[in-house]
């Protein structure tokens, strides 16, 4: 018998963008600074040319504190680091000057400290300092921003008008919070619940996982909470992201990707982790630091060496160097399915699928399929359809084109990861994940794009807009 929540993708009409959402915030409203390296403090300026300072302090109880400050004088803004009796100034030659500033802020996102000014309502970065890079050169005068003891004292210095957990410059990687059978988790208020990556002021290590509600009628978006993580492979608190949150009976399962300390030069490695949290924990509200264990999905070309497309050189390519983007469901027979991405290089990547009896059993996973002929395809999610389980994915513009010369598509894959269809929907820039939700107004697709924020000082990673799509009228 067909599951009542199964999607008939053959009857899904073309989808078109109807709304965008971009809730930019440095200090997330309604939050407090927590013992994780993602914090912000803001100060309103009495006048654009006023001298001012706003800071974050940290350090073990009873010890000398470290201070990270945004300081402003004579129309220029810079970062100040005070640690172990030494104070250093870090200023951008090109971006320090901001004569029309109306507010000043300092943020810590992973290892990156940033000084900001707000002008005409828009935050712009004026100075950045990578504490991890500085610590590799000057360990005696630089704190470790991931150290739990150091973070235990993290707080805003007196004088800030607002302070709290760092919010986001943009949102990406949306997944519905689901039950284990893949159906959307209903918190009882009729809202859709999402996990997303909150974009920070730069690369992967500046983002973190956040939780949101989305009103399916008005498309109003509201922040619910933030998730941070401990890992077994290193000490400290990490802002890992690209996360799927699953309610499984009397527990929550939180599967995520270890982007929190990724650096293509210093730490070129990404894997997946799993947190198991009692259902009594109010996981969907407030800030939480979760203990995790590795989620070691098997990797390779697949048990039969096949792809979803022809591999013209007759090989299956090199062994994977990383895994990310986990999505979990439990089939009716009790088997768990894990869709994820594996990379043969940074960044050449494709979807894969594993099966096992229990997601908490690290030795229980078996690789079922890997679409190794795809070279820029990620964001896989498992969807129950009238034709059985399907994997939806995002095949980017940089990916190898198929026989029809097509990229920038949403392929629909069977459990052998062979393409059996495509979603007919707009494909924004970057690699927007195809997250489908049922609503009273019809199907809703939740994706994102590569629109940046924060000004020209910042590099890749500050995107994106949430792009919401519904059936085209008429």
C-alpha positions in Angstrom: 0.0 0.0 0.0 1.3 3.4 -0.9 2.4 5.5 2.1 -0.1 8.4 2.6 2.7 11.0 2.6 4.4 9.7 -0.6 5.0 12.3 -3.3 3.8 11.8 -6.8 6.7 13.5 -8.6 5.1 12.9 -12.0 2.3 15.1 -10.9 4.5 17.9 -9.4 3.9 21.1 -11.4 6.8 23.4 -12.4 8.0 25.5 -9.5 9.0 29.2 -9.6 10.4 31.6 -7.0 7.8 33.4 -5.0 9.9 34.8 -2.1 13.4 35.4 -0.7 14.4 35.6 2.9 17.6 37.0 4.3 17.5 37.7 8.0 21.0 39.3 8.5 22.0 39.6 12.2 25.3 39.9 13.9 24.1 39.6 17.5 21.1 37.2 17.2 18.2 38.9 18.9 16.9 37.1 22.0 20.1 35.1 22.5 22.9 35.3 25.1 26.7 34.7 24.6 27.3 31.0 25.1 30.5 28.9 25.6 31.0 28.5 21.9 33.2 30.6 19.6 30.3 32.3 17.8 29.4 35.6 19.5 28.8 39.2 18.7 28.6 42.6 20.5 27.2 45.7 19.0 27.3 49.4 20.0 25.2 52.3 18.5 27.3 55.4 17.8 26.2 58.8 19.0 27.6 60.3 15.7 29.5 59.0 12.7 32.8 60.6 13.8 32.6 59.5 17.4 35.4 57.5 18.9 34.2 54.2 20.2 35.1 50.6 21.3 33.1 47.4 21.7 34.5 44.1 22.8 34.3 40.5 23.7 36.2 39.0 26.5 37.1 35.4 27.4 39.4 33.3 29.5 39.3 30.8 32.4 37.8 31.8 35.7 40.4 33.6 37.9 42.8 34.0 34.9 43.7 37.0 32.9 41.1 37.6 30.3 41.6 37.9 26.6 39.8 40.8 24.8 38.8 41.1 21.1 37.7 44.7 20.4 36.5 46.7 17.5 37.9 50.2 18.0 37.1 53.3 16.0 38.8 56.7 15.8 39.1 59.5 13.2 36.7 57.6 10.9 38.8 54.4 10.8 37.9 51.0 12.4 40.3 48.2 13.4 40.5 45.1 15.5 42.4 45.0 18.8 43.6 41.8 20.4 44.7 41.8 24.1 46.1 38.5 25.3 48.7 37.5 28.0 49.8 41.1 28.6 50.2 41.9 24.9 48.0 44.2 22.8 48.1 44.1 19.0 46.3 46.2 16.3 45.0 44.7 13.1 43.8 47.1 10.5 42.9 46.8 6.8 44.6 49.4 4.6 41.8 49.4 2.1 38.7 48.9 4.2 39.3 50.6 7.5 37.8 54.0 6.6 34.0 54.4 7.1 33.0 58.0 7.6 29.2 57.4 7.8 29.1 54.6 10.4 26.0 54.5 12.7 27.0 51.4 14.7 30.2 49.4 15.6 30.4 45.6 16.2 32.9 42.9 16.9 32.2 39.2 16.2 33.9 35.9 16.8 33.0 33.1 14.3 35.2 30.0 14.8 38.7 31.3 14.6 37.8 34.5 12.7 37.5 37.8 14.6 35.8 40.6 12.6 35.3 44.4 13.2 32.2 45.9 11.6 30.4 49.2 10.9 26.8 49.6 10.1 26.0 52.1 7.4 22.5 52.9 6.2 21.3 49.8 7.9 23.9 47.4 6.3 26.8 45.8 8.2 30.2 45.9 6.4 33.4 44.2 7.6 36.2 46.6 8.3 38.9 44.3 9.7 39.4 40.6 10.1 41.9 38.5 12.1 42.3 34.7 11.8 43.3 33.6 15.3 44.2 30.1 14.1 46.6 31.5 11.5 48.0 34.0 14.0 48.3 31.3 16.7 50.4 29.1 14.3 52.9 31.9 14.1 52.6 33.5 17.6 51.2 30.8 20.0 52.4 32.7 23.1 50.3 35.8 22.4 47.2 34.3 20.7 44.4 32.4 22.4 42.9 29.2 21.1 39.3 30.2 20.3 38.0 26.6 20.4 39.4 25.8 23.9 36.5 25.0 26.3 38.2 26.6 29.3 38.9 29.8 27.4 35.3 29.9 26.0 33.8 29.3 29.5 34.3 32.9 30.3 33.2 34.3 26.9 31.1 37.5 27.4 30.6 41.0 26.1 32.6 43.7 27.7 30.6 46.4 29.5 29.1 49.1 27.3 27.7 47.0 24.5 24.1 47.9 23.5 23.4 44.3 22.2 25.2 41.0 22.6 24.5 37.4 21.9 25.2 34.4 19.8 26.5 35.3 16.3 23.5 35.3 14.0 24.0 35.0 10.2 24.9 36.9 7.1 22.9 34.5 5.1 21.3 31.0 5.2 22.0 27.9 3.1 21.8 24.1 3.3 18.2 23.9 4.5 16.7 20.6 5.6 13.3 19.9 7.1 13.4 18.6 10.6 11.9 15.2 10.1 10.6 12.0 11.7 12.7 8.9 11.1 10.2 7.9 8.3 11.0 11.1 6.4 7.8 13.0 7.2 8.1 16.6 8.4 8.3 17.0 12.2 5.4 19.1 13.4 6.1 21.1 16.6 2.3 21.5 17.1 2.0 25.0 15.8 1.6 24.3 12.1 5.0 25.7 11.2 7.7 24.0 9.1 10.9 23.4 11.1 14.3 23.7 9.4 17.9 23.3 10.1 20.2 25.6 8.1 23.8 26.7 7.9 24.2 30.3 9.2 26.7 31.9 7.0 29.6 33.7 8.7 32.0 36.4 7.5 34.1 34.1 5.3 34.8 30.4 4.6 33.4 27.2 5.9 34.8 27.6 9.4 32.8 30.7 10.1 29.4 29.1 9.7 27.3 27.1 12.2 24.1 25.2 12.4 20.9 27.1 13.2 17.2 26.1 13.6 14.3 28.0 12.1 10.5 28.0 11.7 8.9 28.9 8.4 5.2 29.8 8.2 3.9 27.8 5.2 1.2 30.5 4.5 3.0 33.8 5.0 6.5 32.4 4.5 7.6 34.3 7.6 10.9 33.0 8.9 11.8 33.0 12.6 15.0 31.9 14.4 14.6 29.1 17.0 18.0 28.1 18.1 21.6 27.2 17.4 23.6 23.9 17.6 27.3 23.6 18.3 29.3 20.4 18.6 32.0 18.5 20.5 33.9 15.8 18.5 36.0 12.8 19.5 38.8 13.7 17.1 39.7 17.0 18.7 39.1 19.2 21.8 36.9 22.2 21.8 33.5 23.5 20.5 32.9 23.6 16.8 30.3 25.2 14.6 29.8 22.2 12.3 27.0 22.5 9.8 25.2 21.0 6.8 23.0 19.2 9.2 19.9 17.0 9.3 17.8 16.8 12.5 15.7 13.6 13.0 13.1 12.7 15.7 13.3 9.0 16.2 10.9 7.9 19.0 12.5 8.8 22.3 15.5 10.4 20.9 16.8 13.0 18.5 19.4 12.1 15.9 21.6 15.0 14.7 23.7 14.2 11.7 26.2 16.9 10.6 29.3 17.7 8.6 32.6 18.7 10.1 33.0 22.0 8.3 33.7 23.8 11.6 37.5 23.6 11.3 37.9 22.9 7.6 40.6 24.8 5.8 41.8 23.7 2.4 45.4 24.3 3.4 45.6 23.7 7.2 43.0 21.1 7.6 41.7 19.7 4.3 39.3 17.1 5.8 35.6 16.8 6.2 33.6 13.9 7.6 30.3 13.3 9.3 29.2 13.0 12.9 26.1 11.9 14.8 24.7 13.2 18.1 22.0 11.2 20.0 20.0 13.5 22.3 17.1 12.4 24.6 13.7 13.5 23.2 13.0 15.4 26.5 15.6 17.9 25.5 14.1 21.0 23.9 16.5 20.7 21.0 14.6 23.1 18.7 14.8 26.1 21.0 17.9 27.9 22.4 21.6 27.2 22.1 23.0 23.7 22.6 26.4 22.1 22.5 26.1 18.5 21.5 28.4 15.6 22.0 29.0 13.6 18.8 30.5 10.3 17.6 31.8 9.7 14.1 29.3 8.7 11.4 31.8 6.7 9.3 29.8 6.0 6.1 31.5 3.5 3.8 33.0 5.1 0.7 34.0 4.0 -2.8 32.5 3.6 -6.3 29.6 1.4 -5.2 29.4 -2.4 -4.9 28.9 -3.0 -8.6 31.2 -0.2 -9.8 28.3 1.5 -11.7 27.3 5.1 -12.0 24.2 7.0 -12.8 25.9 8.1 -16.1 28.5 6.6 -18.4 32.1 6.9 -17.3 33.9 7.2 -20.5 37.4 6.3 -19.3 36.3 3.0 -17.8 37.5 3.8 -14.3 35.7 4.7 -11.0 38.1 7.5 -10.0 40.3 8.0 -6.9 39.3 7.1 -3.4 37.2 9.7 -1.6 38.9 12.3 0.5 35.9 13.6 2.4 32.2 13.1 3.2 29.4 15.6 4.0 25.7 16.5 3.7 24.2 13.5 5.6 20.4 12.8 5.3 18.8 10.0 7.3 15.6 8.0 6.9 14.3 4.7 8.2 12.5 2.4 5.7 9.3 0.5 6.7 11.4 -2.7 7.2 13.6 -1.0 9.8 16.6 -0.4 7.5 18.2 3.0 7.7 19.2 4.8 4.6 22.0 7.5 4.6 22.3 9.8 1.6 25.6 11.8 1.7 28.3 13.3 -0.5 31.7 11.9 -1.0 34.6 13.9 -2.6 37.5 12.6 -4.7 39.2 16.0 -4.5 38.4 19.3 -3.0 36.2 20.1 -4.7 35.1 17.3 -7.0 32.1 15.5 -5.3 29.1 13.3 -5.9 26.2 11.7 -4.0 26.4 8.3 -2.4 24.0 6.1 -0.5 24.6 3.7 2.4 22.2 1.3 4.3 22.4 -0.2 7.8 20.4 -1.5 10.7 21.1 1.3 13.2 22.7 4.7 12.6 24.5 4.5 15.9 26.4 1.4 14.9 29.5 2.7 13.1 30.3 -0.7 11.6 26.8 -1.4 10.4 26.8 0.7 7.2 27.1 -0.8 3.8 27.7 1.3 0.7 24.8 0.8 -1.7 25.6 3.2 -4.5 27.9 6.1 -5.5 27.3 8.4 -8.5 31.0 8.8 -9.2 30.5 10.2 -12.7 29.0 13.4 -11.2 31.6 16.0 -10.3 29.7 18.8 -8.6 26.5 17.3 -7.1 25.5 17.6 -3.5 22.7 18.3 -1.0 21.1 14.9 -1.4 17.9 14.2 0.5 15.8 11.1 0.6 12.1 11.5 -0.4 9.3 8.9 -0.2 7.5 8.8 -3.5 4.8 6.7 -5.1 7.6 4.9 -6.9 9.6 4.2 -3.7 12.4 6.1 -2.1 14.1 8.7 -4.3 17.2 10.8 -3.8 16.9 14.5 -4.7 20.2 16.3 -5.4 21.6 19.5 -6.8 23.8 19.2 -9.9 25.8 22.5 -10.2 26.9 24.5 -13.2 30.5 23.3 -12.6 29.5 19.7 -12.8 30.2 17.4 -15.7 27.4 17.8 -18.2 25.3 14.8 -19.1 24.5 13.4 -22.5 21.9 16.1 -23.0 24.5 18.8 -22.2 22.6 19.8 -19.0 24.0 21.1 -15.7 22.3 23.3 -13.1 19.5 20.7 -12.6 17.8 18.9 -9.8 18.2 15.2 -10.6 15.9 12.6 -9.1 17.8 9.4 -8.5 16.7 5.9 -7.6 18.4 4.0 -4.8 21.1 2.8 -7.3 21.7 6.6 -7.9 20.6 6.4 -11.5 18.8 9.4 -12.8 15.1 8.7 -13.3 13.8 12.3 -13.6 14.3 15.9 -12.7 12.5 18.5 -10.7 11.2 21.3 -12.9 12.2 24.3 -10.8 14.3 27.4 -11.1 18.0 26.8 -10.3 19.6 29.8 -8.6 23.3 30.4 -8.4 25.6 28.1 -6.3 24.2 24.6 -5.5 20.8 25.1 -4.0 19.5 22.0 -2.1 16.1 20.8 -3.3 14.1 20.6 -0.1 10.4 19.8 -0.7 7.7 20.5 1.8 3.9 19.9 1.8 1.7 22.9 2.7 -2.0 23.7 2.5 -1.2 26.0 -0.4 0.6 23.2 -2.3 4.2 22.1 -2.6 6.9 24.4 -1.4 10.6 24.1 -2.4 13.2 25.6 -0.1 16.6 26.4 -1.6 19.2 29.2 -1.6 21.6 31.1 -3.8 25.1 32.7 -3.8 24.2 36.3 -3.0 27.0 37.6 -0.7 26.8 40.0 2.2 29.2 41.9 4.5 31.2 43.9 1.9 34.2 43.4 -0.3 36.7 42.6 2.5 35.2 39.2 3.0 35.7 36.2 0.8 33.6 33.2 -0.3 31.1 31.9 2.3 28.9 34.8 3.2 25.9 33.6 1.0 23.0 33.2 0.6 19.3 34.2 0.2 16.8 31.5 1.0 14.8 31.1 -2.2 11.3 29.8 -1.9 9.4 28.3 -4.8 5.8 27.3 -5.5 3.8 26.2 -8.5 3.6 28.8 -11.2 0.1 30.4 -11.4 -1.9 29.7 -14.5 
